[in-house]
Amino acid sequence: AVVARGGVSGAVCGVVVAAATTPTDAVKVVAQNERRSALATLRRLISRGGLSALRHGALATTIHLGASQAVFFATYEAVLWRLARQDDAAWTTHTGDASFAIDWRPAVAAGAAGIAEWTTCMATDTVKTRIQAAPPGVRYVDVWRSTYAQHGFRGFYRGFFPILCRAVPVNASAFLVIELTNQGLAKWTATRGGTAPSTTTNTALPFSRDDDRRRS
């Protein structure tokens, strides 16, 4: 259930993010291809097609982000669930503070999720970028066909290795910092409220071992 919930939540997140980022992506891709400033590109796009020009590639962006975020968060939850079944001591680095420890499992899960995301969804990102760089009116299916006709299957995965080299450390460090910050804030809040933070519950994991036993 937690894996499915992660996938659905990721898909919804991707769709919402797509609505917010499509205009900026439209400007960014054209500005990079034509070597113009963002402001000059924005003015040119609006003068050519009005505000609707900023929605260019909206369908491709929605498909890519919806799918990629679903894969990412489903994988993240699946890997984290598997790691939660293992001994805490194998994944935890203790600090000088007995109530604060570094749990590396979110970092491992996020790194694995980044690999899964780009392995399954780099093709949709390639198509999205090509559509955004193309003139208005290009069809989504036609870009898939033309890319395959020109470059074959490899055309969808150009630059795959460098992207993985970036995705793994970026996602791993991001989720590690997020969980450590959450843990630190929980401790700070408990201290200010006069309640000592728990030393037995791992706040970096999204569920307890009791939850894990119920799922097994």
Steps between C-alpha positions, in 0.01 A plus 500: 500500500778744584664444161175559312433807710844633416442444129161671499628791708797539269278500191273768644804703601644471149179622336479802730867583454459473122231766505734732687820432305375479141523879439851528644614190310362643176707814549810314619522255211451766230743738672767231511450394140492854362755641745276781613431642840198370687326838480559533125375145448189565708415809297557317173283205596212722611527717188481191281228300670367693794484354848406162356858474371609454860296179514697348214592144594252481787379152409852359466606663827198362684556148369869506587472646848194295590670176400848581631381616841275196534797272431728699729280500808374145453861381482600717794227352720570144382873519572447678830248235604749224423782675687274563800481124550873491568684574822517872580862468614614402151371826352543748783793721595479626856608849592607647831134565579323182610167629367634580152632246250558499125295240317635437149201305370313801355814592304534148359131484414510840328808405299332180383183696420701739283642208303153350451351835399749576224528141378126483438420861412796655320327434168201714601739775609677489164169527316389783728815699431473447124140618498585811702778584255279440194257749345142500633272240351733201512322184610614296797482165319684642198799595716523145631491367145751745356747450787489125458523525120807725518692351792337175599439401860830658610373839393274510803787430739778729391689629802356226721818430698575864590140542611529199731828636637311814592170345611641259759701743715248784459201292611691317770637818656166680471302233683770450758501871582118511504477212747781632719337843506165345592668305775677809630181707494311225682765498771501879525120515520492230767766681700314831487179325602667340798471148356815301444529364145470126464823305470331180385302619200683558173352826372671463162273211403139562389366209706592312815608140538151418627363619165761289325400186689137555406596521131719187508 
